Each structure stands twice: as structure tokens, then as C-alpha cells.
Amino acid sequence: MSPNINMTLVKSLDATLEQGLSHLLISVVEDGASIGFLPPLNLEEALLYWRGVIEPGTMLWVAKEEDLIVGTVQLQLASKANARHRAEIAKLMVHPEHRRKGIAGLLMETAEAAAVSDARELIVLDTREGDPSNKLYSSLGYIEVGRIPDYARSASGKLHATVFYYKKL
């Protein structure tokens, strides 16, 4: 892992963070990530997305290398009475030029530690079938529970399955 990675829990967004996160989002979408957007993703759409992220029950971390945002992850805490023991990982992103440095693992470790601190016992997530993230989640102890075919569309128009995982903390 790169020794210069700094993890920050984001409580509010300023213009600099919005811009940095938006450029990260655009980069990973252009690189083919299946995170809810299709290319070409414009800056206005990316900014609009980030402006809606900080809300009760969502924790957002940013990974920086020096002053550059190189990754992010969200932990969404379930709030219903029968679900307060679980959380969901969302929008794990690492900039394409900064992958294979352990940043994704560090982001996941940080989110899991926060989940434990908030008395969450279960984390769930999903990812597109065949993506490198499947290997990451398996290596971190997540257990595959199933697949849904034709779940997400890619830029080519093709439909792809998604794989659901869980991990007991």
C-alpha cells in the first residue's frame, strides 16, 4: 500500500471536495465502473450526485494521497427498527491511476471498523459480476449469496448480472 494515504470521514462537503469527488466519479465511470452512472458523465451531474450524499445514516470517507482524492466509500446505516444491526457498502471507488496500492482494502477496513463502532453486525453489498471487485470482496471475507441477472446496464447497452455479498462482523 502507498504510505501516503490519508483517510478522512467527511461530515460536510465544500466546493473543493465536491470538485475532487466529482472528478473521481467521472474517472471511474469513464473507466467502466458499474456504480449507477453511464459515460459520458458530465461535471454537473456528478456535482449534483455528491451534493445529495451527506445525509443522516450515510458515512462518507475520502482517501487522499497528498492533496489528491484517490478513493472513496460510503457506509449506509440501516435505520428501520428491525434493521439497525446492519449496514451497506456503497460506491467504493478508487481512481484508475491509483489502483493496486491497497486503497480499496483500506477504505473497506475503515468502513467496517465504523460499522462495528456503531454496533452493526452485518454488512451487505453488491457488485457487477466479473468485475475485479468480486476478488477484493472475497479476499476480505465477504460471502457470495446470489446473483441477479440483467441487473445493470453498461455503456454498450449490455445487461450484466450483479453479485450480492454479506459479511458478519
C-alpha angles and dihedrals in degrees: 000000000000109000093217099066115126119192119208130184105222115219097171137007126237126189093268093053092044091053094046094047091046092053090049091050092048091049095051093044091050087050090057104261116161101224102130100284135089127212135287091053113178126214094248092056091047092049091049090053094051093046088063099047102080105079137125111296097023121101118193126196128189124203114209132188102204101317097332120102105230101167148000142189137186130215113202112201114212110234106188114110094248094044106049090110093068143061138186130229112226137180101002103184134173120182110254092238092054102047124122092040097102094257095128091051091049091050091050092047090052093049092047092050090052090049091053090047088054091051094252113155101183135045124192131188142158135214138178115278112256097020119129088246089075089067091046094053093046091049089053092055100262114149122221112233103175152314134249115207122226092012102141135025122226128212090267090059093249118138118231135196121244125219121218121212138181137191128196110219 
